Amino acid sequence: MAVDSKVIKKIEAAGPMRQLMADYFHELEAAADTGSAKVAWCTSVGPAELLRAMGFLVYFPENHGALLGTSRVASDLIPAANAIGYSPDICSYLTSDVGSWLRKSTPLTKAFGMKGVPKPDVLVYNTNQCRDVQDWFGFYHRELGAPLLGVQTPRSLGDITDDHILSLVAQYRAMIPELERIAGVKFDIDRLRETVASSYRCTLGWGRVLRSAQHKPSPMTFFDDTIHMGPAVVLRGDERAVKYYDILFAELDGRIKAGVGAVDGEKHRFYWEGMPVWGKLRENAQLLGSRGACVVASTYCNSWIFEALGDPDPFVGMAKAYAELFIVRDEPFKEGYLERMARDFQIDGFIYHDAKTCPNNSNNRYGMPSRLATKLGIPYIVIHGDLNDLRLYSEEQAATQLEALIEQL
C-alpha cells in the first residue's frame, strides 16, 4: 500500500505520552525487582481502582497484547501457545501474550529496555469482556502460582438492574480480605473514593478528547485515538493520566480554533466498529487520509469512558461503569448506541471489523450493519481480519473495500 507518509499529522502531545508510558513501565519493573511495591495484573476493564487504592502497581496484559500487535510480532508468537494446546481460534491477545511468555520475548525490551514483563503478586480479572480473560489469567496462575481473583459479570444485558449492581458490588467487596493479605495493608474507603474520583476525572478528560472529533474537520482520527488511549487504559486512578488529557485536549482545541483537521480536505467521515487491526494502523490511516476520509469515532476507544464512576458510592460506581460497557450489552442496546454515534459524529459510512479471534467485539454477524444501513441510509463495509494475527488479514482486500466505500460516497 504505497501512500504518502506525510498524510499522517504528528500530534505533539505524543512526546509527553511516550514519557508517561515509559515511567509507568519502569515503575512496574522496579517494583517487581526490588519488592518496593506489590504488582497486580488486571484485565483492562477490571477493578483497577480497588487495586491502586490498596497500594498495588497495576499491569495490564491486554495492553501488552496490543503492543505485540503493533510491533507485528504476534503472528510469530501465537504458534508457541498453539503448541501447548491453545486453539488458534481463541483471542489472539491471549495466544500472542502466552507465546511471548513461553518464548521469553517482549516488545517492552526494545521500547523501554525492560528484561521482561513484571511478575505478579496477584491476578485479577473481570469477565465483562469475555471468558478468555479468565483462562488467560488462569494460565499465569498455574505457571507462576500467583493468587487468582475474579469478578463474574453477566453478559448480553439490556437494562442494568439493582440486582446486577448489588451482585457485582458483593464480588468486589469479597476480594478485599485476600487483597489485604497480599498487600499487607488494610482497606481504606477514603483512599478508594480518591482513586475512583481520579479515574472519573480521567474519563471526563478522555471523553472530551474523543468528542472533539464531532467538530468538522476532526482534529484527530481513530488511529490517533488508539495510541493516545494508553493512559486511560493503564493509568486510571493516577492523576498523571488526568494531566495528560488536559495537555492533549489543549492541542486539539488549538487545531479546532485554527481550522486544522487531522485529514487535509476532509470529505468523508467514517465510524470504526470493532477491534483495531493493530499491525496495520499506519497503513489504513494513510490510505484513508490520502483520499480525504477521516475515521472520526469508534466503539473501541469510547469503551474507556466510564461516566458511572461519578457515583457517590465508589463500589456502585465501579460496578455500574464496568457493567455498562458496549461489549456487555444486548443487541438492541448496541444498535441504538451506534445509531446515536452516527448522528452525533455526522458519520457518512461504517467500517465493521470482523476479527476472527474476537467474536465478542465483532458486531457485524447478526444483521446489525444491514439494519442500520436501512434505518440511517449510511453505507458500510465489513473487513475480515484480526486484532493481532496478521495471517488472517489481507491488506489488498481491505484496501479494495475501503476504496469501494469511498467510491460509494
LUMSE-434142 format. One record per residue (C-alpha): x, y, z. Coordinates in nm, 4 decimals. Layout:
% residues N
X/Y/Z
...
//
This chain:
% residues 409
0.0000/0.0000/0.0000
0.2128/0.2861/-0.1278
0.0827/0.6171/0.0047
0.2445/0.9381/0.1247
0.3516/0.9150/0.4887
0.3035/1.2927/0.5183
-0.0709/1.2281/0.5232
-0.0431/1.1436/0.8944
-0.0107/1.4581/1.1052
0.2047/1.4445/1.4139
0.0410/1.5155/1.7490
0.2940/1.6952/1.9693
0.1436/1.5519/2.2883
0.2726/1.2117/2.1761
0.6111/1.3077/2.3281
0.4796/1.3568/2.6830
0.2645/1.0455/2.6440
0.5646/0.8300/2.5496
0.7491/0.9567/2.8562
0.4485/0.8897/3.0775
0.4178/0.5335/2.9474
0.7922/0.4773/2.9898
0.7713/0.5968/3.3517
0.4755/0.3646/3.4123
0.6587/0.0561/3.2819
0.9849/0.1394/3.4592
0.7982/0.1793/3.7898
0.6433/-0.1639/3.7414
0.9791/-0.3242/3.6670
1.1450/-0.1585/3.9653
0.8652/-0.2682/4.1985
0.8818/-0.6278/4.0752
1.2620/-0.6369/4.1028
1.3005/-0.4723/4.4430
0.9739/-0.5563/4.6165
0.9171/-0.1854/4.6853
0.5510/-0.2316/4.5922
0.3195/-0.5179/4.5094
0.2242/-0.5732/4.1443
-0.1273/-0.6703/4.0400
-0.2156/-0.7904/3.6935
-0.5621/-0.6725/3.5922
-0.7845/-0.7112/3.2890
-0.8270/-0.3847/3.1025
-1.1801/-0.3219/3.2269
-1.1300/-0.4705/3.5705
-1.1297/-0.3125/3.9177
-0.8033/-0.1220/3.8738
-0.9209/0.1459/4.1177
-0.9608/-0.1039/4.4009
-0.6095/-0.2371/4.3363
-0.4494/0.1089/4.3221
-0.6332/0.2152/4.6359
-0.4641/-0.0746/4.8173
-0.1168/0.0267/4.7034
-0.0703/-0.2114/4.4100
0.1010/-0.1056/4.0907
-0.1201/-0.2344/3.8120
-0.0087/-0.4083/3.4928
-0.2489/-0.4890/3.2078
-0.1687/-0.7933/2.9902
-0.4181/-0.6722/2.7275
-0.2084/-0.3597/2.6833
0.0890/-0.5903/2.6304
-0.1205/-0.7829/2.3779
-0.1809/-0.4622/2.1824
0.1940/-0.3892/2.1890
0.2565/-0.7350/2.0467
0.0120/-0.6478/1.7693
0.1503/-0.3047/1.6852
0.5062/-0.4379/1.6822
0.3919/-0.7131/1.4406
0.5475/-0.9998/1.6300
0.2206/-1.1632/1.7388
0.1943/-1.3944/1.4383
0.5370/-1.5386/1.5216
0.4490/-1.5942/1.8881
0.0982/-1.7390/1.8590
0.2231/-2.0829/1.7404
0.4051/-2.1284/2.0733
0.0697/-2.1069/2.2541
-0.0965/-2.3303/1.9940
0.1755/-2.5895/2.0578
0.0696/-2.6281/2.4227
-0.2977/-2.6660/2.3360
-0.4421/-2.3167/2.2941
-0.6630/-2.3022/1.9852
-0.5755/-2.0608/1.7031
-0.9437/-1.9589/1.7112
-0.9381/-1.8032/2.0601
-0.8330/-1.4474/2.1497
-0.5054/-1.3622/1.9759
-0.4217/-1.1242/2.2614
-0.4215/-1.4343/2.4815
-0.2261/-1.6587/2.2458
0.0314/-1.3951/2.1489
0.0836/-1.2975/2.5136
0.1194/-1.6602/2.6256
0.3518/-1.7170/2.3296
0.5544/-1.4143/2.4341
0.5900/-1.5613/2.7836
0.6905/-1.9019/2.6531
0.9458/-1.7565/2.4115
1.0751/-1.5036/2.6702
1.0388/-1.2285/2.4126
0.8586/-0.8964/2.4597
0.8494/-0.5606/2.2756
0.8931/-0.3966/2.6177
1.2642/-0.4780/2.5857
1.3111/-0.2714/2.2714
1.0674/0.0019/2.3705
1.1665/0.0540/2.7346
1.4753/-0.1558/2.8000
1.2859/-0.3981/3.0246
1.4053/-0.7537/3.0815
1.0505/-0.8827/3.0621
0.7002/-0.8306/3.1969
0.6758/-0.7602/3.5730
0.5982/-1.0689/3.7819
0.2565/-1.0541/3.9521
0.1760/-1.0783/4.3206
-0.1926/-1.1241/4.2349
-0.4003/-1.1780/3.9190
-0.7417/-1.0080/3.8992
-0.9849/-1.0457/3.6087
-1.3350/-0.9387/3.5139
-1.5319/-1.1471/3.2632
-1.7262/-0.8427/3.1359
-1.5246/-0.8632/2.8119
-1.5211/-1.2392/2.7558
-1.4411/-1.5727/2.9198
-1.0975/-1.5718/2.7532
-0.9560/-1.3344/3.0162
-1.0326/-1.5873/3.2895
-0.8500/-1.8629/3.1000
-0.5657/-1.6225/3.0149
-0.5059/-1.5325/3.3789
-0.5582/-1.8955/3.4728
-0.2510/-1.9829/3.2632
-0.0342/-1.7463/3.4689
-0.1902/-1.8699/3.7924
-0.0719/-2.2200/3.7050
0.2599/-2.1000/3.5630
0.3586/-1.8590/3.8411
0.1470/-1.9622/4.1391
0.0139/-1.6089/4.1949
-0.3305/-1.5923/4.3598
-0.6200/-1.5613/4.1126
-0.9251/-1.3462/4.1921
-1.2148/-1.2802/3.9588
-1.5407/-1.0964/3.9006
-1.8154/-1.2692/3.7013
-2.0180/-1.0106/3.5107
-2.3456/-1.1018/3.3363
-2.3451/-1.0663/2.9561
-2.5976/-0.9557/2.6911
-2.7547/-0.7068/2.9283
-3.0381/-0.4780/2.8271
-3.1419/-0.2726/3.1270
-2.8937/-0.2976/3.4121
-3.0860/-0.3632/3.7329
-3.0145/-0.3070/4.1001
-2.9685/-0.6824/4.1343
-2.6882/-0.6763/3.8764
-2.5131/-0.3952/4.0610
-2.5566/-0.5481/4.4061
-2.4093/-0.8762/4.2816
-2.1036/-0.7016/4.1384
-2.0523/-0.4856/4.4478
-2.0608/-0.8000/4.6627
-1.7945/-0.9597/4.4424
-1.5673/-0.6536/4.4675
-1.6052/-0.6454/4.8447
-1.5358/-1.0184/4.8688
-1.1907/-0.9600/4.7179
-1.0796/-0.7239/4.9919
-0.9645/-0.9704/5.2617
-0.7364/-1.1550/5.0179
-0.6056/-0.8274/4.8713
-0.5340/-0.7042/5.2250
-0.3377/-1.0209/5.2949
-0.1320/-0.9902/4.9752
-0.0756/-0.6157/5.0015
-0.0076/-0.6168/5.3746
-0.2319/-0.3122/5.4235
-0.5860/-0.2555/5.5450
-0.8532/-0.1417/5.3030
-0.9281/0.2339/5.3312
-1.2623/0.3504/5.1888
-1.1405/0.7107/5.1688
-0.8433/0.6052/4.9591
-1.0798/0.4176/4.7271
-1.3007/0.7268/4.6945
-0.9960/0.9343/4.5981
-0.8799/0.6774/4.3427
-1.2230/0.6379/4.1818
-1.2589/1.0164/4.1709
-0.9262/1.0362/3.9869
-1.0474/0.7712/3.7391
-1.3616/0.9759/3.6878
-1.1571/1.2859/3.6101
-0.9562/1.0794/3.3629
-1.2814/0.9670/3.1990
-1.4003/1.3255/3.1664
-1.0707/1.4243/3.0046
-1.0623/1.1292/2.7646
-1.4294/1.1825/2.6751
-1.3614/1.5471/2.5960
-1.0735/1.4413/2.3691
-1.2901/1.1930/2.1774
-1.5841/1.4326/2.1459
-1.3558/1.6898/1.9843
-1.3915/1.4760/1.6703
-1.7555/1.5884/1.6427
-1.6106/1.9083/1.5005
-1.5691/1.9420/1.1232
-1.2926/1.8921/1.0297
-1.1997/1.6489/1.3052
-0.8725/1.7347/1.4826
-0.7979/1.3666/1.5482
-0.8550/1.0257/1.3881
-0.9457/0.6856/1.5279
-0.5898/0.5749/1.4511
-0.4591/0.8554/1.6746
-0.7137/0.7581/1.9403
-0.5847/0.4001/1.9613
-0.2407/0.5316/2.0572
-0.3448/0.8135/2.2895
-0.5906/0.5978/2.4834
-0.2908/0.4364/2.6571
-0.3069/0.6437/2.9796
-0.6857/0.5926/3.0050
-0.6256/0.2172/2.9974
-0.3206/0.1712/3.2202
-0.3253/0.4789/3.4470
-0.6867/0.5188/3.5531
-0.6837/0.6358/3.9127
-0.3463/0.8082/3.8671
-0.3527/1.1878/3.8351
-0.0827/1.1774/3.5691
-0.3438/1.0474/3.3247
-0.5746/1.3378/3.4101
-0.2980/1.5899/3.3435
-0.2039/1.4206/3.0177
-0.5537/1.4559/2.8716
-0.5522/1.8262/2.9610
-0.2338/1.8586/2.7518
-0.3762/1.6595/2.4616
-0.7088/1.8428/2.4568
-0.5356/2.1811/2.4575
-0.3513/2.0801/2.1402
-0.6684/1.9511/1.9731
-0.8614/2.2617/2.0745
-0.5861/2.4681/1.9133
-0.6344/2.2731/1.5901
-1.0102/2.3345/1.6034
-0.9673/2.7080/1.6557
-0.7153/2.7249/1.3716
-0.9407/2.5229/1.1405
-0.6813/2.2456/1.1094
-0.8101/1.8932/1.0562
-0.6290/1.5679/1.1155
-0.7034/1.4912/0.7491
-0.6458/1.7698/0.4994
-0.9544/1.8415/0.2929
-1.1746/1.6121/0.4999
-1.4545/1.4875/0.2717
-1.5836/1.1694/0.4335
-1.6372/1.0782/0.7994
-1.6288/0.7114/0.8974
-1.7003/0.5076/1.2104
-1.4825/0.2070/1.3017
-1.6794/-0.0674/1.4737
-1.4787/-0.3466/1.6335
-1.1189/-0.4058/1.7325
-0.8303/-0.2239/1.5632
-0.6070/-0.4185/1.3273
-0.3098/-0.3317/1.5445
-0.0386/-0.4182/1.2964
-0.1939/-0.2063/1.0197
-0.2892/0.1184/1.1922
-0.0472/0.3319/0.9941
-0.1247/0.1777/0.6561
-0.5003/0.2198/0.6985
-0.4600/0.5743/0.8310
-0.2504/0.6626/0.5270
-0.4850/0.5035/0.2768
-0.7957/0.6737/0.4133
-0.6294/1.0071/0.4821
-0.4829/1.0286/0.1325
-0.8387/1.0080/-0.0012
-0.9856/1.2710/0.2287
-1.1514/1.0163/0.4584
-1.1298/1.0503/0.8364
-1.2345/0.7808/1.0838
-1.3727/1.0133/1.3485
-1.5133/0.7727/1.6081
-1.5145/0.4126/1.7266
-1.6817/0.1924/1.9832
-1.3437/0.0575/2.0956
-1.1896/0.3859/2.2084
-1.5143/0.5077/2.3638
-1.5174/0.1943/2.5787
-1.2805/0.3696/2.8204
-1.5286/0.6425/2.9065
-1.6736/0.5444/3.2460
-1.9152/0.8194/3.3475
-2.0752/0.5988/3.6130
-1.7570/0.6376/3.8191
-1.9071/0.9689/3.9278
-2.1480/0.7824/4.1588
-2.1091/0.8890/4.5258
-2.0535/0.5244/4.6283
-1.7215/0.4107/4.4760
-1.8241/0.0441/4.4748
-2.1502/0.1221/4.2961
-1.9615/0.3474/4.0549
-1.7174/0.0705/3.9615
-1.9953/-0.1877/3.9314
-2.2045/0.0333/3.7026
-1.9108/0.1522/3.4946
-1.7810/-0.1955/3.4222
-2.1283/-0.3417/3.3564
-2.2400/-0.0654/3.1188
-1.9737/-0.1460/2.8597
-2.0879/-0.1802/2.4992
-1.9445/-0.5328/2.4830
-2.1583/-0.6427/2.7803
-2.4879/-0.5202/2.6350
-2.7569/-0.6837/2.4243
-2.8150/-0.6328/2.0526
-3.0895/-0.3655/2.0802
-2.8696/-0.1555/2.3072
-2.5741/-0.1845/2.0698
-2.7847/-0.0903/1.7697
-2.9233/0.2159/1.9466
-2.5740/0.3180/2.0593
-2.4339/0.3030/1.7063
-2.7305/0.4985/1.5745
-2.6651/0.7767/1.8265
-2.2936/0.7816/1.7487
-2.3642/0.8060/1.3751
-2.5750/1.1143/1.4332
-2.3514/1.2793/1.6934
-2.0392/1.2439/1.4780
-2.2144/1.3035/1.1419
-2.0975/0.9701/1.0037
-2.1016/0.9032/0.6280
-2.0126/0.5330/0.6450
-1.9441/0.2419/0.8804
-1.6349/0.0204/0.8754
-1.7012/-0.3069/1.0605
-1.4021/-0.5203/1.1527
-1.4879/-0.8882/1.1801
-1.1975/-1.0037/1.3965
-1.1539/-1.3790/1.3568
-1.0364/-1.4427/1.7142
-1.2566/-1.1826/1.8865
-1.6252/-1.2665/1.8267
-1.7210/-1.0647/2.1351
-1.6006/-0.7458/1.9692
-1.7244/-0.8284/1.6187
-2.0739/-0.6850/1.5840
-2.1395/-0.7497/1.2167
-2.2507/-1.1125/1.2456
-2.6214/-1.0875/1.3300
-2.7571/-0.8435/1.0731
-2.6908/-0.5187/1.2575
-2.4969/-0.3485/0.9723
-2.7816/-0.4109/0.7302
-3.0455/-0.2882/0.9760
-2.8540/0.0297/1.0490
-2.7860/0.0918/0.6795
-3.1588/0.0662/0.6090
-3.2533/0.2848/0.9035
-2.9899/0.5553/0.8562
-2.9200/0.5375/0.4839
-2.5483/0.5033/0.5577
-2.3337/0.2532/0.3621
-2.0975/0.0079/0.5265
-1.8262/-0.2454/0.4592
-1.7027/-0.5441/0.6582
-1.3272/-0.6005/0.6793
-1.2280/-0.9553/0.7703
-0.9108/-0.9796/0.9743
-0.7936/-0.9945/1.3317
-0.6685/-0.7734/1.6106
-0.3227/-0.9372/1.6284
-0.2871/-1.2309/1.3907
-0.1946/-1.0718/1.0578
-0.2074/-1.4120/0.8895
-0.5854/-1.3654/0.8997
-0.5782/-1.0233/0.7312
-0.5474/-0.9397/0.3616
-0.4125/-0.5890/0.3141
-0.5079/-0.5876/-0.0527
-0.8648/-0.6983/0.0145
-0.9070/-0.4421/0.2935
-0.7694/-0.1633/0.0723
-1.0107/-0.2580/-0.2059
-1.3050/-0.2499/0.0345
-1.2049/0.0840/0.1873
-1.1643/0.2391/-0.1568
-1.5024/0.0956/-0.2601
-1.6690/0.2583/0.0413
-1.5166/0.5917/-0.0533
-1.6341/0.5455/-0.4132
-1.9914/0.4876/-0.2930
-1.9862/0.8350/-0.1406
//
